[in-house]
Amino acid sequence: MYTLDSQSHVPIYEQIVGLIRSYCISGILQPGEKLMSVREMSTHLLVNPNTVGKAYKELERLGIIETKLGRGSYVAYASDNRPNEEALALFRRNLEELVLEANYLRIEEQELQNFVKQHYRSLEGENR
């Protein structure tokens, strides 16, 4: 289920954060679902447990998971539909990078907006 790219310039813990985050967003991981323990995940991915622990701490900080002492880590339930400030700041940084990349590729603003609209429509279709 979880695979990392050992050739990537992205640090392993960030890859773990990105994977779990994308699985939560896409619905592969559901709110309340238990994640592998740090030890299980590190064995599965063949990485140091400290690396997984760092990723889990970052996911907690972003409000994506919650850890219950002695019981493990779980996908967090959204208390409301607004992201926390840190998650929103991360989104803005990612969006800025995406817009810069689109500009570099000479993708017009309207075309980029159409991509976004198309993706939202596909999400609406999945949620029906």
C-alpha positions in Angstrom: 0.0 0.0 0.0 2.8 2.5 0.9 5.7 2.9 -1.4 8.5 5.4 -1.4 10.8 6.6 -4.1 14.4 6.1 -2.9 15.7 8.1 -5.9 13.6 11.2 -5.0 15.2 14.3 -3.7 12.2 14.6 -1.3 13.1 13.4 2.2 11.6 10.1 3.3 9.5 11.6 6.1 8.0 14.1 3.7 7.2 11.3 1.3 5.4 9.5 4.1 3.5 12.6 5.0 2.5 13.1 1.4 1.4 9.5 0.9 -0.8 9.4 4.0 -2.2 12.9 3.3 -3.1 11.9 -0.2 -4.7 8.7 0.9 -6.8 10.7 3.4 -7.8 13.2 0.8 -8.7 10.6 -1.8 -10.7 8.5 0.7 -8.4 5.5 0.7 -8.0 6.2 4.4 -11.2 7.1 6.2 -11.7 9.2 9.3 -11.2 7.0 12.4 -9.2 4.4 10.6 -6.2 3.1 12.5 -2.8 3.5 10.9 0.1 1.1 11.3 2.2 1.7 14.4 5.4 3.5 13.9 7.3 0.2 14.2 5.0 -1.6 11.8 5.3 1.2 9.2 9.1 1.4 9.5 9.3 -2.4 9.0 6.9 -2.2 6.0 8.8 0.7 4.4 12.3 -0.5 5.5 13.1 2.9 7.1 14.2 4.0 10.5 11.4 4.2 13.1 12.5 7.8 13.9 11.7 8.8 10.3 8.2 7.4 10.6 7.8 9.0 14.0 8.8 12.4 12.5 6.2 11.9 9.7 3.5 11.0 12.2 4.3 14.1 14.3 4.0 16.3 11.2 0.7 14.7 10.2 -0.6 15.4 13.8 0.6 19.0 13.6 -1.4 19.4 10.4 -4.5 17.9 12.0 -4.5 14.9 9.5 -4.0 12.2 12.2 -4.4 12.0 15.9 -2.5 9.8 18.3 -4.2 8.2 21.3 -1.6 7.3 23.9 -1.3 3.5 24.1 -3.8 2.9 21.4 -2.1 4.2 18.2 -2.6 6.7 15.5 -5.8 7.3 13.6 -7.0 9.4 10.7 -8.6 12.5 12.3 -12.2 13.4 11.9 -12.7 17.0 10.6 -14.2 19.0 13.4 -15.4 21.4 10.8 -14.9 22.0 7.1 -12.2 24.6 7.6 -8.5 23.5 7.6 -6.3 24.6 10.4 -3.9 27.5 9.8 -0.9 25.4 9.2 -2.6 23.1 6.7 -3.9 26.2 4.9 -0.4 27.7 4.8 1.0 24.5 3.4 -1.8 24.5 0.7 -0.9 28.1 -0.3 2.8 27.2 -0.6 1.9 24.2 -2.8 -0.4 26.3 -4.9 2.3 28.9 -5.4 4.7 26.2 -6.6 2.0 24.8 -8.9 1.2 28.3 -10.4 4.9 28.9 -10.9 5.3 25.5 -12.7 2.2 26.3 -14.8 3.8 29.6 -15.8 7.1 27.9 -16.6 5.2 25.5 -18.9 3.3 28.4 -20.4 -0.1 27.2 -19.3 -2.5 30.1 -19.5 -4.4 31.2 -16.4 -7.7 30.2 -18.0 -6.4 26.7 -18.9 -5.2 26.3 -15.3 -8.6 27.3 -14.0 -10.2 24.8 -16.4 -8.0 22.0 -15.0 -9.1 23.0 -11.5 -12.8 23.0 -12.4 -12.4 19.7 -14.2 -10.8 18.1 -11.1 -13.5 19.5 -8.8 -16.2 18.0 -11.1 -14.5 14.6 -11.1 -14.4 14.8 -7.2 -18.2 15.6 -7.2 -18.8 12.6 -9.4 -16.9 10.3 -7.0 -18.8 11.6 -3.9 -22.2 10.8 -5.3 
